[in-house]
Amino acid sequence: MKDYIRVIGGGLAGCEAAYQIAKRGIRVKLYEMKPSVFSPAHSNSDLAEIVCSNSFKSNSITNACGLLKEELRRLDSLLIKCADKTSVPAGQALAVDRQKFSRLVTSEIEKMDNIEIIREEFTKNISVDDCITIIATGPLTSEKMEKQIIKLTGEDKLYFYDAAAPIVEKSSVNMNIGFYGDRYGKEGDCSYINLPFTKEEYQNFYNALIEAEVVNLHNFEKKEIFEGCMPIEVMAKRGEDTIRFGPLKPVGFTDPRTNTRAYAIVQLRQDNEMGTLYNLVGFQTNLKFGEQKRVFSMIPGLENAEFVKYGVMHRNTYINSSILLNNTFNLKSRPNVFFAGQITGVEGYVESIASGLLAGVNSTRIYNNSNLVTFSDETVIGALSKYISTANKKFQPMNANFGILPPLEEKIKDKQERYNKMAERSLKKLLLEKNSHF
């Protein structure tokens, strides 16, 4: 075994992993292909470059991403520390000066004596050596690296998606309107929740849908839209009845409000093992997030829906972590190879940092022949780890949200009170596990 740990990719996850390894006294070789090679989205040579929004989302612990940030602060995350130091006014959100943030991360990594930054594209064959390796190459992984990952994972391709549907918390669905049942199965089947439209409700929804604003894609993200993942708004523009005879067809259902066949039906399908999350079947979309909230809340039963993930349509590269990775972020087939960042199926800046922290810590455990670190799924960091490593035929990237945490034993109707209780539970559990692991 080599006397260092190799980290491929100098983004958010890779830098956090490198820091966690180095602070534990182990040498790191950090490969970053910039400035020799730039992806279509990157523009400067600093590490941890932020290419989209400068917001790390809410700082409030009653927001799942805010709670995750607090967990990371308590676990000594370098990148959250840098984000706090370079923050700019943004209300309750943590937003950063993107240049100062990347510059500070680069400076902190450069001054660590046991981190060697290698400014070149990694082209060695990972499969032929026993070096402990963390792959954190992000959603715009280079073609050469993609080929290596395909070989490592034994998959015939990486997972790309053009469009994905929104996901809502089941507890926020109005079950005075919604009812359980499968069109082709028995009533009461909890795998599907059905939301019926009257004709007037449908027409109002339809008009709002076809007039809603869509996201303008970057040139490098534009791809042919196949019929299999046609965005709902594109399909709707083909005619008023197109989606009513497609994903919203009412065949086989009675509207319990009128005791007649519904004019149209939206189906929600169970999205996680606990049954706390449901996705909108057939609602792959490229609408702007605000428009999704506005328009999809017009669906009967979703008037107060909590959207834990909005629909997206863009180029993305990620492995099928649900069958390939352990909840410690290493390959089941090759435990010395870890993945971190968005390539694992975590979505968002803070989520990527969290995966980098865990991959970094656990790579040192492999190096020292120690037991690997896991966190309870009552913490956000643990719930994300469980989500990406739990078998799921419909696996898609996920961000931090309370829907992936187990519900409280007590029923609390008030959302803020419920989330606050979940946050308290998380931080207590984190303290116990931190004292055991760190």
RARAHU-V782319 format. One record per residue. N is the residue number from 1. RES is the residue in one letter. SS is DSSP state (hx for helix, st for strand, lp for the rest). PSI is psi in degrees with one decimal (NA if undefined). D_LAST is the distance of its C-alpha to the last C-alpha in whole Angstrom. Layout:
N & RES & SS & PSI & D_LAST
N & RES & SS & PSI & D_LAST
This chain:
1 & M & lp & 141.2 & 24
2 & K & lp & 160.0 & 24
3 & D & lp & 24.7 & 22
4 & Y & st & 167.3 & 21
5 & I & st & 137.4 & 19
6 & R & st & 130.3 & 22
7 & V & st & 124.1 & 21
8 & I & st & 110.7 & 25
9 & G & lp & 120.1 & 25
10 & G & lp & 35.4 & 25
11 & G & lp & -158.5 & 24
12 & L & hx & -49.8 & 22
13 & A & hx & -43.6 & 20
14 & G & hx & -40.9 & 20
15 & C & hx & -41.0 & 19
16 & E & hx & -42.1 & 16
17 & A & hx & -45.4 & 15
18 & A & hx & -42.8 & 17
19 & Y & hx & -46.2 & 15
20 & Q & hx & -35.3 & 11
21 & I & hx & -50.2 & 13
22 & A & hx & -39.0 & 15
23 & K & lp & -16.8 & 12
24 & R & lp & 13.7 & 10
25 & G & lp & 17.8 & 14
26 & I & lp & 139.4 & 16
27 & R & st & 145.7 & 19
28 & V & st & 135.4 & 20
29 & K & st & 110.7 & 23
30 & L & st & 114.6 & 23
31 & Y & st & 125.6 & 27
32 & E & lp & 121.7 & 28
33 & M & lp & -19.4 & 32
34 & K & lp & 147.2 & 33
35 & P & lp & 5.3 & 36
36 & S & lp & -41.5 & 37
37 & V & lp & 131.2 & 37
38 & F & lp & 141.0 & 37
39 & S & lp & 168.4 & 36
40 & P & lp & -18.1 & 39
41 & A & lp & -14.8 & 36
42 & H & lp & 151.0 & 35
43 & S & lp & -13.5 & 37
44 & N & lp & 170.4 & 35
45 & S & lp & -1.4 & 33
46 & D & lp & 154.3 & 30
47 & L & lp & 163.3 & 27
48 & A & lp & 40.8 & 25
49 & E & lp & 132.7 & 29
50 & I & lp & 121.6 & 29
51 & V & lp & -13.8 & 32
52 & C & lp & -128.2 & 33
53 & S & lp & 154.1 & 32
54 & N & lp & 9.8 & 31
55 & S & st & 133.4 & 29
56 & F & st & 17.9 & 26
57 & K & st & -168.2 & 27
58 & S & st & 149.4 & 27
59 & N & lp & -8.5 & 24
60 & S & lp & 137.3 & 25
61 & I & lp & -5.7 & 23
62 & T & lp & 6.1 & 26
63 & N & lp & 133.6 & 26
64 & A & hx & -38.3 & 23
65 & C & hx & -35.2 & 23
66 & G & hx & -39.7 & 22
67 & L & hx & -41.1 & 20
68 & L & hx & -40.9 & 18
69 & K & hx & -41.2 & 18
70 & E & hx & -38.8 & 17
71 & E & hx & -44.0 & 14
72 & L & hx & -36.8 & 13
73 & R & hx & -42.1 & 14
74 & R & hx & -15.3 & 11
75 & L & lp & 11.7 & 8
76 & D & lp & 56.7 & 10
77 & S & lp & 125.4 & 13
78 & L & hx & -44.0 & 16
79 & L & hx & -34.3 & 18
80 & I & hx & -36.3 & 18
81 & K & hx & -43.9 & 18
82 & C & hx & -37.2 & 21
83 & A & hx & -42.4 & 23
84 & D & hx & -39.4 & 23
85 & K & hx & -24.3 & 24
86 & T & lp & 22.7 & 27
87 & S & st & 153.9 & 28
88 & V & st & 157.4 & 31
89 & P & lp & 129.1 & 33
90 & A & lp & 35.4 & 33
91 & G & lp & -130.1 & 33
92 & Q & lp & -8.3 & 30
93 & A & st & 157.5 & 29
94 & L & st & 104.0 & 26
95 & A & st & 151.5 & 29
96 & V & st & 157.1 & 29
97 & D & lp & 109.9 & 31
98 & R & hx & -37.9 & 31
99 & Q & hx & -44.8 & 32
100 & K & hx & -38.6 & 30
101 & F & hx & -53.2 & 27
102 & S & hx & -38.1 & 27
103 & R & hx & -41.5 & 28
104 & L & hx & -43.5 & 25
105 & V & hx & -45.4 & 23
106 & T & hx & -45.5 & 25
107 & S & hx & -42.8 & 25
108 & E & hx & -40.1 & 22
109 & I & hx & -41.4 & 21
110 & E & hx & -31.9 & 24
111 & K & lp & -0.5 & 23
112 & M & lp & 117.1 & 20
113 & D & lp & -32.9 & 22
114 & N & lp & 15.9 & 20
115 & I & st & 121.1 & 21
116 & E & st & 117.3 & 25
117 & I & st & 122.0 & 26
118 & I & st & 111.1 & 29
119 & R & lp & 74.4 & 31
120 & E & lp & 158.0 & 33
121 & E & lp & 132.5 & 33
122 & F & lp & 123.0 & 31
123 & T & lp & 0.1 & 34
124 & K & lp & 161.7 & 33
125 & N & lp & 107.2 & 33
126 & I & hx & -31.7 & 29
127 & S & hx & -21.1 & 31
128 & V & hx & -0.4 & 32
129 & D & lp & 171.1 & 29
130 & D & lp & 18.3 & 26
131 & C & lp & 132.2 & 24
132 & I & lp & 125.2 & 20
133 & T & st & 138.0 & 21
134 & I & st & 121.9 & 20
135 & I & st & 114.6 & 23
136 & A & lp & 56.6 & 23
137 & T & lp & -2.2 & 27
138 & G & lp & -178.6 & 27
139 & P & lp & -10.5 & 30
140 & L & lp & 45.2 & 33
141 & T & lp & 139.1 & 32
142 & S & lp & 159.0 & 35
143 & E & hx & -39.7 & 37
144 & K & hx & -41.8 & 36
145 & M & hx & -35.9 & 33
146 & E & hx & -43.7 & 34
147 & K & hx & -40.2 & 36
148 & Q & hx & -42.6 & 33
149 & I & hx & -40.9 & 31
150 & I & hx & -42.5 & 34
151 & K & hx & -41.9 & 34
152 & L & hx & -41.5 & 30
153 & T & hx & -16.3 & 30
154 & G & lp & 9.9 & 34
155 & E & lp & 155.7 & 35
156 & D & lp & -5.4 & 38
157 & K & lp & 163.5 & 37
158 & L & lp & 165.8 & 34
159 & Y & st & 119.9 & 34
160 & F & lp & 146.5 & 36
161 & Y & lp & 145.7 & 38
162 & D & lp & -36.0 & 40
163 & A & lp & 140.8 & 40
164 & A & st & 149.3 & 38
165 & A & st & 156.1 & 39
166 & P & st & 157.9 & 37
167 & I & st & 136.1 & 35
168 & V & st & 157.3 & 35
169 & E & st & 130.1 & 33
170 & K & hx & -36.9 & 36
171 & S & hx & -16.8 & 35
172 & S & hx & -0.3 & 37
173 & V & lp & 134.0 & 40
174 & N & lp & 100.8 & 43
175 & M & lp & 2.9 & 44
176 & N & lp & -19.6 & 48
177 & I & lp & -47.8 & 49
178 & G & lp & 153.0 & 46
179 & F & st & 150.9 & 47
180 & Y & st & 153.2 & 45
181 & G & st & 145.3 & 47
182 & D & lp & 133.9 & 48
183 & R & lp & -36.6 & 51
184 & Y & lp & 12.5 & 51
185 & G & lp & -158.3 & 50
186 & K & lp & 153.3 & 50
187 & E & st & 148.8 & 50
188 & G & lp & -9.1 & 47
189 & D & lp & 119.7 & 44
190 & C & lp & 2.5 & 41
191 & S & lp & -26.0 & 40
192 & Y & st & 138.9 & 42
193 & I & st & 132.1 & 43
194 & N & st & 131.8 & 47
195 & L & st & 107.6 & 48
196 & P & st & 143.3 & 51
197 & F & st & 142.0 & 53
198 & T & lp & 170.2 & 57
199 & K & hx & -43.8 & 59
200 & E & hx & -42.8 & 59
201 & E & hx & -41.6 & 55
202 & Y & hx & -44.7 & 55
203 & Q & hx & -38.6 & 57
204 & N & hx & -43.9 & 55
205 & F & hx & -45.4 & 52
206 & Y & hx & -45.8 & 54
207 & N & hx & -39.8 & 55
208 & A & hx & -38.7 & 52
209 & L & hx & -46.9 & 50
210 & I & hx & -15.7 & 53
211 & E & hx & -3.8 & 53
212 & A & lp & 153.5 & 49
213 & E & lp & 140.3 & 48
214 & V & st & 163.3 & 46
215 & V & lp & 136.6 & 43
216 & N & lp & 118.4 & 45
217 & L & lp & 151.8 & 43
218 & H & lp & 153.1 & 42
219 & N & hx & -39.0 & 45
220 & F & hx & -10.5 & 42
221 & E & hx & -16.3 & 41
222 & K & lp & 130.0 & 44
223 & K & lp & 161.4 & 45
224 & E & lp & 134.6 & 48
225 & I & lp & 112.7 & 47
226 & F & lp & 154.1 & 48
227 & E & hx & -31.0 & 50
228 & G & hx & -19.9 & 47
229 & C & hx & 38.9 & 45
230 & M & lp & 123.4 & 47
231 & P & lp & 140.9 & 46
232 & I & hx & -36.0 & 47
233 & E & hx & -31.4 & 49
234 & V & hx & -44.1 & 51
235 & M & hx & -41.2 & 52
236 & A & hx & -33.6 & 53
237 & K & lp & -7.1 & 55
238 & R & lp & -10.5 & 57
239 & G & lp & 150.9 & 59
240 & E & lp & -31.1 & 59
241 & D & lp & -0.6 & 59
242 & T & lp & -51.0 & 57
243 & I & lp & -22.4 & 53
244 & R & lp & -22.2 & 55
245 & F & lp & 7.2 & 56
246 & G & lp & -118.2 & 53
247 & P & lp & -17.6 & 50
248 & L & lp & 18.5 & 51
249 & K & lp & 136.4 & 54
250 & P & lp & 4.9 & 55
251 & V & lp & 129.9 & 56
252 & G & lp & 4.8 & 56
253 & F & lp & 148.3 & 55
254 & T & st & 134.3 & 56
255 & D & st & 113.3 & 55
256 & P & lp & -16.8 & 55
257 & R & lp & -30.0 & 56
258 & T & lp & -9.1 & 59
259 & N & lp & 26.8 & 60
260 & T & st & 169.3 & 61
261 & R & st & 133.7 & 59
262 & A & lp & 152.9 & 57
263 & Y & lp & -33.4 & 58
264 & A & st & 159.6 & 54
265 & I & st & 130.5 & 51
266 & V & st & 129.8 & 47
267 & Q & st & 137.1 & 45
268 & L & st & 131.9 & 41
269 & R & st & 136.5 & 39
270 & Q & st & 133.7 & 36
271 & D & lp & -14.0 & 33
272 & N & lp & 165.2 & 30
273 & E & lp & -36.8 & 30
274 & M & lp & -13.4 & 30
275 & G & lp & 25.3 & 33
276 & T & lp & -14.1 & 31
277 & L & st & 141.4 & 32
278 & Y & st & 140.8 & 36
279 & N & st & 155.5 & 37
280 & L & st & 108.8 & 41
281 & V & st & 126.7 & 43
282 & G & st & 6.8 & 45
283 & F & st & 36.3 & 43
284 & Q & st & 138.7 & 42
285 & T & lp & 156.5 & 43
286 & N & lp & 21.6 & 43
287 & L & st & 151.4 & 43
288 & K & lp & 150.5 & 42
289 & F & hx & -44.0 & 39
290 & G & hx & -37.3 & 41
291 & E & hx & -36.4 & 44
292 & Q & hx & -45.6 & 42
293 & K & hx & -46.1 & 41
294 & R & hx & -50.3 & 44
295 & V & hx & -44.7 & 46
296 & F & hx & -19.7 & 44
297 & S & lp & -9.1 & 44
298 & M & lp & -10.3 & 48
299 & I & lp & 126.6 & 47
300 & P & lp & 126.6 & 48
301 & G & lp & -15.1 & 45
302 & L & lp & 17.0 & 43
303 & E & lp & -26.4 & 44
304 & N & lp & 27.1 & 41
305 & A & lp & 140.6 & 39
306 & E & lp & 110.5 & 35
307 & F & st & 113.5 & 35
308 & V & st & -17.4 & 31
309 & K & st & 126.5 & 32
310 & Y & lp & 157.8 & 35
311 & G & lp & 148.6 & 37
312 & V & st & 158.2 & 37
313 & M & lp & 105.2 & 39
314 & H & lp & 169.8 & 38
315 & R & lp & 133.2 & 37
316 & N & lp & 149.8 & 34
317 & T & lp & 122.4 & 32
318 & Y & st & 150.7 & 30
319 & I & lp & 162.3 & 29
320 & N & lp & 72.2 & 30
321 & S & hx & -29.2 & 26
322 & S & hx & -23.5 & 27
323 & I & hx & -14.4 & 28
324 & L & hx & -32.8 & 27
325 & L & st & 151.4 & 23
326 & N & lp & 168.8 & 20
327 & N & lp & 4.5 & 18
328 & T & lp & 6.1 & 15
329 & F & lp & 15.4 & 18
330 & N & st & 157.9 & 19
331 & L & st & 137.4 & 23
332 & K & lp & -35.2 & 24
333 & S & lp & -24.6 & 27
334 & R & lp & 85.0 & 25
335 & P & lp & -17.0 & 21
336 & N & lp & -2.2 & 21
337 & V & st & 121.0 & 22
338 & F & st & 156.5 & 20
339 & F & st & 149.9 & 21
340 & A & lp & 152.9 & 20
341 & G & lp & -164.2 & 22
342 & Q & hx & -19.4 & 25
343 & I & hx & -16.2 & 26
344 & T & hx & -13.4 & 24
345 & G & lp & 8.9 & 26
346 & V & st & 146.3 & 24
347 & E & lp & 122.9 & 26
348 & G & lp & 158.2 & 25
349 & Y & hx & -52.9 & 24
350 & V & hx & -38.8 & 21
351 & E & hx & -38.5 & 20
352 & S & hx & -42.2 & 20
353 & I & hx & -43.2 & 18
354 & A & hx & -42.7 & 15
355 & S & hx & -35.8 & 16
356 & G & hx & -39.5 & 16
357 & L & hx & -48.0 & 12
358 & L & hx & -42.1 & 12
359 & A & hx & -40.6 & 14
360 & G & hx & -48.8 & 13
361 & V & hx & -45.6 & 9
362 & N & hx & -26.9 & 11
363 & S & hx & -34.1 & 14
364 & T & hx & -29.7 & 12
365 & R & hx & -40.1 & 11
366 & I & hx & -44.5 & 15
367 & Y & hx & -39.5 & 16
368 & N & lp & 9.6 & 14
369 & N & lp & 42.2 & 15
370 & S & lp & 166.1 & 12
371 & N & lp & 142.7 & 12
372 & L & lp & 156.3 & 11
373 & V & lp & 131.5 & 9
374 & T & lp & 157.3 & 11
375 & F & lp & 149.6 & 12
376 & S & lp & 147.3 & 15
377 & D & lp & 3.5 & 18
378 & E & lp & -10.1 & 18
379 & T & lp & 156.0 & 16
380 & V & hx & -40.2 & 18
381 & I & hx & -37.4 & 15
382 & G & hx & -38.0 & 15
383 & A & hx & -39.8 & 19
384 & L & hx & -41.8 & 20
385 & S & hx & -40.8 & 18
386 & K & hx & -42.1 & 20
387 & Y & hx & -48.3 & 23
388 & I & hx & -14.9 & 23
389 & S & hx & 7.7 & 23
390 & T & lp & 126.8 & 25
391 & A & lp & 131.9 & 29
392 & N & lp & 112.3 & 31
393 & K & lp & -25.3 & 35
394 & K & lp & 30.3 & 35
395 & F & lp & 130.2 & 31
396 & Q & lp & 159.1 & 31
397 & P & lp & 148.3 & 29
398 & M & st & 141.5 & 27
399 & N & lp & 175.4 & 25
400 & A & lp & 130.9 & 23
401 & N & lp & 155.1 & 25
402 & F & hx & -16.3 & 25
403 & G & hx & -19.9 & 28
404 & I & hx & -5.0 & 25
405 & L & lp & 149.3 & 23
406 & P & lp & 143.7 & 25
407 & P & lp & 160.0 & 27
408 & L & lp & 154.9 & 27
409 & E & lp & -34.7 & 29
410 & E & lp & 145.8 & 31
411 & K & lp & 120.7 & 34
412 & I & lp & 116.5 & 33
413 & K & lp & -42.0 & 36
414 & D & lp & 121.2 & 35
415 & K & hx & -47.3 & 33
416 & Q & hx & -40.1 & 31
417 & E & hx & -41.1 & 31
418 & R & hx & -45.6 & 29
419 & Y & hx & -34.9 & 27
420 & N & hx & -40.2 & 26
421 & K & hx & -39.5 & 25
422 & M & hx & -36.3 & 23
423 & A & hx & -43.0 & 21
424 & E & hx & -43.7 & 20
425 & R & hx & -42.8 & 19
426 & S & hx & -48.5 & 17
427 & L & hx & -32.2 & 15
428 & K & hx & -44.4 & 15
429 & K & hx & -41.1 & 14
430 & L & hx & -41.8 & 11
431 & L & hx & -45.5 & 10
432 & L & hx & -43.9 & 10
433 & E & hx & -33.7 & 8
434 & K & hx & -42.9 & 5
435 & N & hx & -27.7 & 6
436 & S & hx & -36.9 & 6
437 & H & hx & -29.4 & 4
438 & F & lp & NA & 0
